[in-house]
């Protein structure tokens, strides 16, 4: 699957060509020993490019391989992500493995979902709970002092690499990282979204990174304890929101897991939103689901409205992720989530809808029961404090 930003495609540099050569060699390797040979050389090359800020070379190689050799593309993407989110630092004469992690939180609100600076006391509380229930016994933890929206996370592999080093140094110094919020972009407003705690852990070289790496640990138990013990620290940050913590994990894996979990969460949040704002019970909602295409199928769009009229009050985009395509049974998952939320009237349209957006506000258009793409509009005065959210 393609996991990169778009870079320059005009001319293949020497470094980009070397990335392609090494990634192709790794993809064609016939055994573990040969894997180790290619991986060591690819890692060394990627490290040098990340350190020098050569984002364009990395992206160019990824773009070319995506078209010419998907298997080599995936090998390179895995290596770049791994080298950007990990490192090795020395302190007190000892070597430490560094890992950038993210702790996602799914949230929805009819108000704005906060993206905010974390008070020092909250930082300390959350770091202690993460250390006690999620990470290995020898881990030192540092957090960035900001609750990030997806728009505010690092924009490039090189930025991610630098953040890993900065947070790793903070962890070894038993400190946290102050984020310069002046350069952060504005947060797009959605009914349902993800917020991220981002940090790094440092462990003595070769020691267990996570609680589930230890003999008596497991992911289910770590998540259960993180929800139980971490929630009091998260609650003041998410006033006016319903929210659900996810399992903290290595940075890129956690972000991908959050992308997947946010799809069913957004559907359920939208049904709850219509019930809260309009008193529209789930059994009285009609959901219309249609696939949208560019050159291939990109996403499903779900229009929600009352089953006794043609109005579309709200909509949700269900993007296809990773290797998913139109042969993936996402439609069945969407139907299951809707029915779990209490929606009984679900219509699936066998159309190839375009990726259409509103010319005025840029919001996606959603299918209705007449197989038309329409603008989702809340009733003008459903309640005194209601507001239209896309």
C-alpha beads as a LAMMPS data file, in Angstrom:
LAMMPS data file: protein, C-alpha beads

390 atoms
389 bonds

1 atom types
1 bond types

-500.0 500.0 xlo xhi
-500.0 500.0 ylo yhi
-500.0 500.0 zlo zhi

Masses

1 110.0

Atoms # bond

1 1 1 0.000 0.000 0.000
2 1 1 1.150 3.503 -0.707
3 1 1 2.200 5.356 2.446
4 1 1 3.906 8.513 1.339
5 1 1 3.499 12.108 0.323
6 1 1 4.013 13.087 -3.289
7 1 1 7.486 14.222 -4.225
8 1 1 9.248 15.470 -7.331
9 1 1 8.972 13.071 -10.278
10 1 1 11.003 14.956 -12.898
11 1 1 14.464 13.521 -12.401
12 1 1 15.737 10.506 -10.510
13 1 1 18.624 11.521 -8.253
14 1 1 21.521 9.238 -7.414
15 1 1 20.175 8.725 -3.872
16 1 1 16.656 7.929 -5.099
17 1 1 18.091 5.445 -7.596
18 1 1 20.099 3.781 -4.827
19 1 1 16.967 3.480 -2.691
20 1 1 15.214 1.773 -5.587
21 1 1 18.131 -0.612 -6.140
22 1 1 18.381 -1.630 -2.493
23 1 1 14.620 -1.967 -2.015
24 1 1 14.340 -4.087 -5.149
25 1 1 17.145 -6.308 -3.907
26 1 1 15.403 -6.751 -0.558
27 1 1 12.091 -7.548 -2.246
28 1 1 13.773 -10.280 -4.324
29 1 1 15.781 -11.765 -1.442
30 1 1 15.564 -15.522 -1.032
31 1 1 16.373 -15.934 2.659
32 1 1 16.941 -14.348 6.054
33 1 1 20.683 -13.956 5.677
34 1 1 20.304 -12.136 2.369
35 1 1 17.473 -10.087 3.926
36 1 1 19.905 -8.942 6.624
37 1 1 22.448 -7.911 3.967
38 1 1 19.975 -5.747 2.045
39 1 1 18.282 -4.382 5.182
40 1 1 21.561 -3.167 6.696
41 1 1 22.499 -1.252 3.553
42 1 1 19.016 0.112 2.997
43 1 1 18.798 1.248 6.627
44 1 1 22.161 3.025 6.362
45 1 1 21.079 4.847 3.194
46 1 1 17.690 5.832 4.615
47 1 1 19.303 7.083 7.843
48 1 1 21.593 9.370 5.886
49 1 1 18.737 10.827 3.833
50 1 1 16.541 11.405 6.893
51 1 1 19.403 13.102 8.733
52 1 1 20.064 15.376 5.748
53 1 1 16.395 16.225 5.212
54 1 1 16.301 14.599 1.768
55 1 1 12.526 14.088 1.769
56 1 1 12.222 14.548 -2.011
57 1 1 14.620 11.691 -2.754
58 1 1 12.686 9.346 -0.473
59 1 1 9.323 10.322 -1.921
60 1 1 10.570 10.080 -5.513
61 1 1 11.817 6.540 -4.922
62 1 1 8.541 5.568 -3.254
63 1 1 6.468 7.034 -6.086
64 1 1 8.481 5.271 -8.789
65 1 1 8.417 1.929 -6.981
66 1 1 4.685 2.172 -6.321
67 1 1 4.128 2.069 -10.063
68 1 1 6.962 -0.244 -11.097
69 1 1 7.458 -2.671 -8.196
70 1 1 4.803 -2.638 -5.435
71 1 1 6.623 -5.230 -3.344
72 1 1 9.815 -3.163 -3.323
73 1 1 7.703 -0.085 -2.537
74 1 1 6.358 -1.774 0.579
75 1 1 9.852 -2.813 1.667
76 1 1 11.081 0.775 1.311
77 1 1 8.002 2.245 3.008
78 1 1 8.441 -0.133 5.960
79 1 1 12.121 0.772 6.249
80 1 1 11.560 4.539 6.041
81 1 1 8.815 4.435 8.663
82 1 1 10.926 2.240 10.931
83 1 1 14.012 4.446 10.707
84 1 1 11.968 7.627 11.188
85 1 1 10.306 6.399 14.379
86 1 1 13.283 4.668 16.011
87 1 1 16.821 5.527 17.001
88 1 1 19.700 4.728 19.292
89 1 1 21.147 7.225 21.750
90 1 1 23.826 7.044 24.440
91 1 1 23.512 8.299 28.025
92 1 1 25.697 7.585 31.044
93 1 1 27.885 5.270 29.007
94 1 1 24.941 3.057 28.017
95 1 1 23.118 2.673 24.707
96 1 1 19.353 3.111 24.619
97 1 1 16.791 2.142 21.978
98 1 1 14.411 5.003 21.211
99 1 1 10.870 4.567 19.882
100 1 1 8.410 7.279 18.899
101 1 1 4.894 6.305 19.934
102 1 1 1.383 7.667 19.658
103 1 1 -1.572 7.174 21.979
104 1 1 -4.697 7.903 19.902
105 1 1 -8.031 8.974 21.361
106 1 1 -11.229 8.818 19.306
107 1 1 -13.616 11.658 20.141
108 1 1 -16.823 13.271 18.974
109 1 1 -18.643 16.395 20.021
110 1 1 -21.257 18.809 18.724
111 1 1 -18.768 21.457 19.878
112 1 1 -15.119 21.745 18.879
113 1 1 -12.861 18.831 19.817
114 1 1 -9.881 20.381 21.630
115 1 1 -6.311 20.326 20.327
116 1 1 -4.420 21.976 23.144
117 1 1 -1.290 22.381 25.248
118 1 1 -1.050 19.937 28.156
119 1 1 -0.463 21.251 31.694
120 1 1 2.700 19.998 33.379
121 1 1 0.725 18.048 35.994
122 1 1 -1.282 16.283 33.272
123 1 1 1.897 15.423 31.352
124 1 1 3.406 13.833 34.418
125 1 1 0.254 11.892 35.284
126 1 1 -0.150 10.501 31.762
127 1 1 3.547 9.609 31.491
128 1 1 3.401 7.713 34.780
129 1 1 0.316 5.735 33.696
130 1 1 1.801 4.916 30.305
131 1 1 5.006 3.758 31.954
132 1 1 3.155 1.631 34.473
133 1 1 0.639 -0.072 32.155
134 1 1 1.753 0.178 28.511
135 1 1 5.557 0.186 28.335
136 1 1 8.262 -2.160 29.578
137 1 1 9.548 -2.011 33.125
138 1 1 12.815 -0.302 32.141
139 1 1 11.259 2.329 29.872
140 1 1 11.781 6.050 30.339
141 1 1 8.925 8.095 28.879
142 1 1 8.753 11.630 27.486
143 1 1 5.637 13.285 26.063
144 1 1 5.162 16.249 23.768
145 1 1 3.113 18.793 25.708
146 1 1 0.340 19.061 23.112
147 1 1 -2.768 17.060 22.212
148 1 1 -2.433 16.854 18.412
149 1 1 -5.109 16.711 15.753
150 1 1 -4.253 14.751 12.576
151 1 1 -3.570 18.061 10.780
152 1 1 -0.866 18.919 13.322
153 1 1 1.205 15.744 13.274
154 1 1 4.616 15.797 11.546
155 1 1 4.178 16.411 7.823
156 1 1 7.150 14.419 6.555
157 1 1 9.397 11.484 7.337
158 1 1 12.253 13.875 8.073
159 1 1 10.102 15.843 10.533
160 1 1 9.133 12.574 12.207
161 1 1 12.802 11.547 12.437
162 1 1 13.678 14.850 14.112
163 1 1 10.779 14.559 16.569
164 1 1 11.963 11.064 17.518
165 1 1 15.401 12.426 18.368
166 1 1 14.062 15.402 20.307
167 1 1 11.692 13.287 22.375
168 1 1 14.323 10.575 22.849
169 1 1 16.726 13.118 24.331
170 1 1 13.923 14.380 26.591
171 1 1 13.203 10.835 27.791
172 1 1 16.845 10.251 28.680
173 1 1 16.860 13.567 30.538
174 1 1 13.670 12.612 32.447
175 1 1 11.933 15.582 30.897
176 1 1 9.096 16.349 28.457
177 1 1 9.142 18.263 25.171
178 1 1 7.685 21.754 24.768
179 1 1 5.957 22.149 21.393
180 1 1 6.185 25.444 19.512
181 1 1 2.497 25.941 18.739
182 1 1 3.031 29.058 16.602
183 1 1 3.805 26.969 13.536
184 1 1 1.014 24.437 13.962
185 1 1 -1.765 24.526 11.355
186 1 1 -5.374 25.204 12.262
187 1 1 -7.434 22.148 13.132
188 1 1 -10.188 21.221 10.709
189 1 1 -13.504 20.874 12.467
190 1 1 -15.321 17.549 12.277
191 1 1 -18.062 15.960 14.330
192 1 1 -15.809 12.974 14.994
193 1 1 -12.002 13.018 14.924
194 1 1 -8.827 11.618 16.470
195 1 1 -6.522 13.277 18.965
196 1 1 -2.996 12.059 19.658
197 1 1 -0.652 12.021 22.590
198 1 1 2.817 11.724 21.061
199 1 1 5.931 10.745 22.942
200 1 1 9.046 8.623 22.965
201 1 1 10.310 5.870 25.193
202 1 1 13.926 4.983 25.843
203 1 1 14.941 1.512 27.017
204 1 1 18.380 -0.054 27.552
205 1 1 19.444 -1.663 24.283
206 1 1 17.530 -4.925 23.750
207 1 1 15.113 -4.448 26.672
208 1 1 11.331 -4.866 26.335
209 1 1 9.637 -1.855 24.763
210 1 1 6.028 -2.674 25.684
211 1 1 4.219 -4.350 28.532
212 1 1 3.074 -7.082 26.144
213 1 1 6.712 -7.904 25.312
214 1 1 7.099 -9.167 28.873
215 1 1 6.170 -12.709 29.909
216 1 1 3.220 -11.742 32.084
217 1 1 1.891 -8.961 29.817
218 1 1 -0.650 -8.721 26.986
219 1 1 -2.200 -6.096 24.736
220 1 1 -5.733 -6.570 26.096
221 1 1 -4.597 -6.035 29.660
222 1 1 -2.461 -3.034 28.717
223 1 1 -5.379 -1.350 26.952
224 1 1 -7.764 -2.112 29.795
225 1 1 -5.439 -0.592 32.389
226 1 1 -4.598 2.405 30.179
227 1 1 -8.305 3.187 29.809
228 1 1 -8.913 2.739 33.514
229 1 1 -5.870 4.580 34.848
230 1 1 -5.225 7.039 32.022
231 1 1 -8.793 8.305 31.590
232 1 1 -8.770 10.627 34.641
233 1 1 -5.802 12.442 33.086
234 1 1 -7.460 12.674 29.653
235 1 1 -10.902 13.764 30.852
236 1 1 -10.072 17.447 31.573
237 1 1 -8.577 17.751 28.069
238 1 1 -11.760 16.621 26.305
239 1 1 -14.519 18.653 27.931
240 1 1 -17.819 18.369 26.079
241 1 1 -16.693 15.272 24.171
242 1 1 -17.472 11.604 24.129
243 1 1 -14.161 9.795 23.745
244 1 1 -12.466 6.408 23.592
245 1 1 -8.726 5.773 24.115
246 1 1 -7.010 3.309 21.795
247 1 1 -3.951 1.190 22.498
248 1 1 -0.721 3.241 22.368
249 1 1 1.764 1.769 19.903
250 1 1 4.704 2.611 17.647
251 1 1 3.922 5.898 15.909
252 1 1 3.019 4.797 12.378
253 1 1 1.207 1.645 13.509
254 1 1 -0.836 3.637 16.042
255 1 1 -1.825 6.210 13.410
256 1 1 -2.944 3.496 10.985
257 1 1 -4.889 1.700 13.712
258 1 1 -6.593 4.987 14.583
259 1 1 -7.542 5.540 10.932
260 1 1 -9.247 2.164 10.854
261 1 1 -10.958 2.519 14.225
262 1 1 -12.190 6.019 13.413
263 1 1 -14.424 4.760 10.579
264 1 1 -16.918 2.720 12.659
265 1 1 -16.562 5.198 15.522
266 1 1 -17.556 8.071 13.214
267 1 1 -20.643 6.199 12.014
268 1 1 -21.834 5.513 15.543
269 1 1 -21.047 9.081 16.595
270 1 1 -23.127 10.456 13.727
271 1 1 -26.135 8.374 14.701
272 1 1 -25.763 9.537 18.315
273 1 1 -25.379 13.141 17.112
274 1 1 -28.688 13.068 15.206
275 1 1 -30.407 11.568 18.217
276 1 1 -28.897 14.184 20.554
277 1 1 -29.537 17.196 18.327
278 1 1 -32.857 16.295 16.730
279 1 1 -34.340 13.589 18.917
280 1 1 -34.183 11.381 15.811
281 1 1 -34.064 7.824 17.120
282 1 1 -31.782 5.348 15.325
283 1 1 -34.755 3.250 14.210
284 1 1 -36.138 6.343 12.453
285 1 1 -32.918 7.028 10.505
286 1 1 -32.288 5.964 6.923
287 1 1 -28.699 5.356 5.815
288 1 1 -27.829 5.483 2.116
289 1 1 -24.436 4.047 1.180
290 1 1 -22.703 4.632 -2.148
291 1 1 -19.188 3.918 -3.500
292 1 1 -17.156 6.829 -4.896
293 1 1 -14.505 6.500 -7.582
294 1 1 -11.590 8.428 -8.985
295 1 1 -9.428 6.201 -11.151
296 1 1 -10.444 3.391 -8.797
297 1 1 -12.796 3.079 -5.866
298 1 1 -11.583 5.417 -3.127
299 1 1 -14.298 5.472 -0.467
300 1 1 -17.869 4.856 0.570
301 1 1 -20.036 7.806 1.483
302 1 1 -22.952 7.362 3.858
303 1 1 -25.842 9.822 3.894
304 1 1 -28.038 9.897 7.011
305 1 1 -31.524 11.357 7.269
306 1 1 -35.081 10.555 8.395
307 1 1 -36.521 7.447 6.784
308 1 1 -39.846 9.170 6.129
309 1 1 -38.341 11.883 3.884
310 1 1 -35.673 12.388 1.200
311 1 1 -33.614 14.809 3.317
312 1 1 -29.951 14.124 4.077
313 1 1 -29.032 15.651 7.431
314 1 1 -25.512 14.371 7.889
315 1 1 -22.875 12.317 6.108
316 1 1 -19.807 10.196 6.789
317 1 1 -16.881 9.315 4.543
318 1 1 -15.581 5.744 4.920
319 1 1 -12.216 5.780 3.080
320 1 1 -10.572 2.626 1.791
321 1 1 -7.216 2.172 3.526
322 1 1 -4.029 0.345 2.652
323 1 1 -4.599 -2.592 0.338
324 1 1 -8.402 -2.308 0.461
325 1 1 -10.225 -2.026 -2.865
326 1 1 -13.717 -2.606 -4.235
327 1 1 -13.346 -6.364 -3.701
328 1 1 -12.931 -5.773 0.042
329 1 1 -16.125 -6.404 1.986
330 1 1 -16.249 -2.952 3.556
331 1 1 -19.945 -2.653 2.716
332 1 1 -20.720 -5.534 5.055
333 1 1 -18.733 -3.865 7.848
334 1 1 -20.594 -0.587 7.303
335 1 1 -23.941 -2.369 7.494
336 1 1 -22.914 -4.220 10.667
337 1 1 -21.860 -0.975 12.374
338 1 1 -25.082 0.806 11.376
339 1 1 -27.257 -2.024 12.646
340 1 1 -25.288 -2.173 15.903
341 1 1 -26.053 1.539 16.264
342 1 1 -29.776 0.804 15.840
343 1 1 -30.239 1.913 12.205
344 1 1 -32.527 -0.579 10.462
345 1 1 -33.195 1.162 7.131
346 1 1 -29.925 0.766 5.180
347 1 1 -29.817 1.223 1.390
348 1 1 -26.762 0.251 -0.678
349 1 1 -26.541 1.842 -4.125
350 1 1 -24.850 -0.018 -6.993
351 1 1 -23.497 3.132 -8.649
352 1 1 -20.074 4.559 -9.547
353 1 1 -20.370 7.972 -7.909
354 1 1 -17.724 10.609 -8.604
355 1 1 -15.660 12.166 -5.825
356 1 1 -17.885 15.237 -5.724
357 1 1 -17.547 18.151 -3.288
358 1 1 -19.521 21.329 -2.657
359 1 1 -18.192 24.220 -4.776
360 1 1 -18.938 26.723 -2.011
361 1 1 -17.705 25.086 1.188
362 1 1 -15.681 22.090 -0.034
363 1 1 -17.741 19.564 1.931
364 1 1 -18.210 16.096 0.383
365 1 1 -21.568 15.355 -1.237
366 1 1 -23.491 12.315 -0.002
367 1 1 -25.892 9.891 -1.710
368 1 1 -29.636 9.972 -1.094
369 1 1 -32.293 7.353 -1.760
370 1 1 -32.779 8.728 -5.301
371 1 1 -29.149 7.892 -6.098
372 1 1 -28.157 11.556 -6.253
373 1 1 -25.205 13.211 -4.536
374 1 1 -26.503 16.009 -2.329
375 1 1 -25.249 18.448 0.281
376 1 1 -25.930 17.257 3.835
377 1 1 -27.971 19.953 5.585
378 1 1 -29.261 19.946 9.135
379 1 1 -32.776 21.390 9.602
380 1 1 -32.670 25.163 10.009
381 1 1 -33.827 25.196 13.638
382 1 1 -33.800 21.657 15.023
383 1 1 -32.810 22.908 18.469
384 1 1 -31.699 26.136 20.060
385 1 1 -28.008 25.203 20.069
386 1 1 -27.816 23.123 16.913
387 1 1 -25.232 23.625 14.201
388 1 1 -24.469 22.081 10.843
389 1 1 -21.317 19.961 10.864
390 1 1 -19.840 18.145 7.877

Bonds

1 1 1 2
2 1 2 3
3 1 3 4
4 1 4 5
5 1 5 6
6 1 6 7
7 1 7 8
8 1 8 9
9 1 9 10
10 1 10 11
11 1 11 12
12 1 12 13
13 1 13 14
14 1 14 15
15 1 15 16
16 1 16 17
17 1 17 18
18 1 18 19
19 1 19 20
20 1 20 21
21 1 21 22
22 1 22 23
23 1 23 24
24 1 24 25
25 1 25 26
26 1 26 27
27 1 27 28
28 1 28 29
29 1 29 30
30 1 30 31
31 1 31 32
32 1 32 33
33 1 33 34
34 1 34 35
35 1 35 36
36 1 36 37
37 1 37 38
38 1 38 39
39 1 39 40
40 1 40 41
41 1 41 42
42 1 42 43
43 1 43 44
44 1 44 45
45 1 45 46
46 1 46 47
47 1 47 48
48 1 48 49
49 1 49 50
50 1 50 51
51 1 51 52
52 1 52 53
53 1 53 54
54 1 54 55
55 1 55 56
56 1 56 57
57 1 57 58
58 1 58 59
59 1 59 60
60 1 60 61
61 1 61 62
62 1 62 63
63 1 63 64
64 1 64 65
65 1 65 66
66 1 66 67
67 1 67 68
68 1 68 69
69 1 69 70
70 1 70 71
71 1 71 72
72 1 72 73
73 1 73 74
74 1 74 75
75 1 75 76
76 1 76 77
77 1 77 78
78 1 78 79
79 1 79 80
80 1 80 81
81 1 81 82
82 1 82 83
83 1 83 84
84 1 84 85
85 1 85 86
86 1 86 87
87 1 87 88
88 1 88 89
89 1 89 90
90 1 90 91
91 1 91 92
92 1 92 93
93 1 93 94
94 1 94 95
95 1 95 96
96 1 96 97
97 1 97 98
98 1 98 99
99 1 99 100
100 1 100 101
101 1 101 102
102 1 102 103
103 1 103 104
104 1 104 105
105 1 105 106
106 1 106 107
107 1 107 108
108 1 108 109
109 1 109 110
110 1 110 111
111 1 111 112
112 1 112 113
113 1 113 114
114 1 114 115
115 1 115 116
116 1 116 117
117 1 117 118
118 1 118 119
119 1 119 120
120 1 120 121
121 1 121 122
122 1 122 123
123 1 123 124
124 1 124 125
125 1 125 126
126 1 126 127
127 1 127 128
128 1 128 129
129 1 129 130
130 1 130 131
131 1 131 132
132 1 132 133
133 1 133 134
134 1 134 135
135 1 135 136
136 1 136 137
137 1 137 138
138 1 138 139
139 1 139 140
140 1 140 141
141 1 141 142
142 1 142 143
143 1 143 144
144 1 144 145
145 1 145 146
146 1 146 147
147 1 147 148
148 1 148 149
149 1 149 150
150 1 150 151
151 1 151 152
152 1 152 153
153 1 153 154
154 1 154 155
155 1 155 156
156 1 156 157
157 1 157 158
158 1 158 159
159 1 159 160
160 1 160 161
161 1 161 162
162 1 162 163
163 1 163 164
164 1 164 165
165 1 165 166
166 1 166 167
167 1 167 168
168 1 168 169
169 1 169 170
170 1 170 171
171 1 171 172
172 1 172 173
173 1 173 174
174 1 174 175
175 1 175 176
176 1 176 177
177 1 177 178
178 1 178 179
179 1 179 180
180 1 180 181
181 1 181 182
182 1 182 183
183 1 183 184
184 1 184 185
185 1 185 186
186 1 186 187
187 1 187 188
188 1 188 189
189 1 189 190
190 1 190 191
191 1 191 192
192 1 192 193
193 1 193 194
194 1 194 195
195 1 195 196
196 1 196 197
197 1 197 198
198 1 198 199
199 1 199 200
200 1 200 201
201 1 201 202
202 1 202 203
203 1 203 204
204 1 204 205
205 1 205 206
206 1 206 207
207 1 207 208
208 1 208 209
209 1 209 210
210 1 210 211
211 1 211 212
212 1 212 213
213 1 213 214
214 1 214 215
215 1 215 216
216 1 216 217
217 1 217 218
218 1 218 219
219 1 219 220
220 1 220 221
221 1 221 222
222 1 222 223
223 1 223 224
224 1 224 225
225 1 225 226
226 1 226 227
227 1 227 228
228 1 228 229
229 1 229 230
230 1 230 231
231 1 231 232
232 1 232 233
233 1 233 234
234 1 234 235
235 1 235 236
236 1 236 237
237 1 237 238
238 1 238 239
239 1 239 240
240 1 240 241
241 1 241 242
242 1 242 243
243 1 243 244
244 1 244 245
245 1 245 246
246 1 246 247
247 1 247 248
248 1 248 249
249 1 249 250
250 1 250 251
251 1 251 252
252 1 252 253
253 1 253 254
254 1 254 255
255 1 255 256
256 1 256 257
257 1 257 258
258 1 258 259
259 1 259 260
260 1 260 261
261 1 261 262
262 1 262 263
263 1 263 264
264 1 264 265
265 1 265 266
266 1 266 267
267 1 267 268
268 1 268 269
269 1 269 270
270 1 270 271
271 1 271 272
272 1 272 273
273 1 273 274
274 1 274 275
275 1 275 276
276 1 276 277
277 1 277 278
278 1 278 279
279 1 279 280
280 1 280 281
281 1 281 282
282 1 282 283
283 1 283 284
284 1 284 285
285 1 285 286
286 1 286 287
287 1 287 288
288 1 288 289
289 1 289 290
290 1 290 291
291 1 291 292
292 1 292 293
293 1 293 294
294 1 294 295
295 1 295 296
296 1 296 297
297 1 297 298
298 1 298 299
299 1 299 300
300 1 300 301
301 1 301 302
302 1 302 303
303 1 303 304
304 1 304 305
305 1 305 306
306 1 306 307
307 1 307 308
308 1 308 309
309 1 309 310
310 1 310 311
311 1 311 312
312 1 312 313
313 1 313 314
314 1 314 315
315 1 315 316
316 1 316 317
317 1 317 318
318 1 318 319
319 1 319 320
320 1 320 321
321 1 321 322
322 1 322 323
323 1 323 324
324 1 324 325
325 1 325 326
326 1 326 327
327 1 327 328
328 1 328 329
329 1 329 330
330 1 330 331
331 1 331 332
332 1 332 333
333 1 333 334
334 1 334 335
335 1 335 336
336 1 336 337
337 1 337 338
338 1 338 339
339 1 339 340
340 1 340 341
341 1 341 342
342 1 342 343
343 1 343 344
344 1 344 345
345 1 345 346
346 1 346 347
347 1 347 348
348 1 348 349
349 1 349 350
350 1 350 351
351 1 351 352
352 1 352 353
353 1 353 354
354 1 354 355
355 1 355 356
356 1 356 357
357 1 357 358
358 1 358 359
359 1 359 360
360 1 360 361
361 1 361 362
362 1 362 363
363 1 363 364
364 1 364 365
365 1 365 366
366 1 366 367
367 1 367 368
368 1 368 369
369 1 369 370
370 1 370 371
371 1 371 372
372 1 372 373
373 1 373 374
374 1 374 375
375 1 375 376
376 1 376 377
377 1 377 378
378 1 378 379
379 1 379 380
380 1 380 381
381 1 381 382
382 1 382 383
383 1 383 384
384 1 384 385
385 1 385 386
386 1 386 387
387 1 387 388
388 1 388 389
389 1 389 390
